[in-house]
Structure formats: C-alpha cells, structure tokens
Amino acid sequence: RPTVVQTVPNSMERWQGKLAIVTGASGGIGAACARALVGAGLRVVGLARREAKLLELKQSLPSELQPQFIPRRCDVSKEDQVIESVAWTERMLGGADVLLNNAGITRETELVAVDNTEKIRQGICPGAVNTNIFPEEIHFYVKHMARLEPENIADAVLYALRTPPHVQVHEITLKPMGEIF
C-alpha cells in the first residue's frame, strides 16, 4: 500500500512579502516582533522615537533580511507624526497589511486618584514583560517580578498571523508563571 504524503502549505504563505507597521520597534516587544515578522517573510516599517536603535535593529538582522526592515522615526504620542508616517507608508510602499500597535508608555497614578482618567487610558500595560519600559526609579520594586520575555509576545503575534483566513483572533492573554497580580 503506497504512503500518501500530504503537504500542508506554510501557514505564513499569505503574508510573504506583505508589509507590516510595528510601532515601538526600537526595543523590547516591538523589536522582538519586528525581528520575528521579518524572519517570517514580511517587510516591516519600524516606527519609534529612537532612530539610532532602529538602525541598530536593522544591522542586527542577517544581511539578506536587512532590506526587509525599513526604519522610520516617529513619536506615536504626536498625532501629526503618526499621520505622516502612515501617509508615507501608503505613498512609498503601497500601504500596510498588518499594524502592530505596540508602542507603550508608563504613567504613575493610583486608580482612585482624582483626574487620572487620561493617565490610566494611556498607561494600561498588558502585563509584566522584561523590557526597558519601567522607569529607573522603580527597578528596585520590579527586579524580582515574574515577567515574560519580548519574544513570548512575538510568538503570540506570529500565532495570530498563522491562523487560517477564516479564523479571527480577538484576544490573547499571556501571563508569566508566578505573577502576583
């Protein structure tokens, strides 16, 4: 009886050569996701305030993948820069197929503080990830905290992109083992 070998198409085939915009691509989760997306065959426009870090990321990629990463300075807290970066991407590269809106900030406030709505809206964090987002003055409090690695988040992004076109991923919750909150 002959053995039938059925080949399963690469689940990332539909994304080959497509364009992703990754905000906060200069470090942490954004850099890990940009690296993973380029490695999976996408072109990536990496947006961040720290242009030198974007260039470092590009240089850290294998030489054959470096042209797939397009660094662009953009402070996503400034709406005009976001509008211009998206317009530039549309004009120069034909527009994005994937948006990974990752750029993050922290805000110090208490849930019960008066007039803190905007700080809470802007500062909600998906959980503890081992990145440089924590301000230096609180490192003492977070240094022993259970945290995920940026690559864990990148793996989840790739998982969502690998799902078939008829599957819509609404939410993925990732938490480090041993998290205390």
C-alpha angles and dihedrals in degrees: 000000000000119000114238114215113199116196117216113214116244104269089222095054094104090057097050109126092000120134127246129187113212118189119205089027095151095085150345117015095358094053092046091050093046090051092048094047093049089048089052092056104266127125111235132205103203113206123195143131093243103071093176090059090050090053090048089053091051091050091049092060120091108273093248090056098044094089088057092065116074113189118207128176111235133151103210091200086070110072095201091058091050092049091049093047093051091046090049091050090050094046099042104029106024097254135289128289095192130034118196103187098194108141110124142185135188127231127194112225143115123248091238097045118122117254095006099127095108093046091051093046092051098039107048109131127202091227139290113323123171098250138121093259093103111091114243093245093065099044089102089063098044104036094095096036117120107252141178121234121243089245089062088062092045089053090054091050090051090048090055092049092047094059115105118266092257091059120085117194108209101175141003120189117201121182130170118246109258096026109160100205 
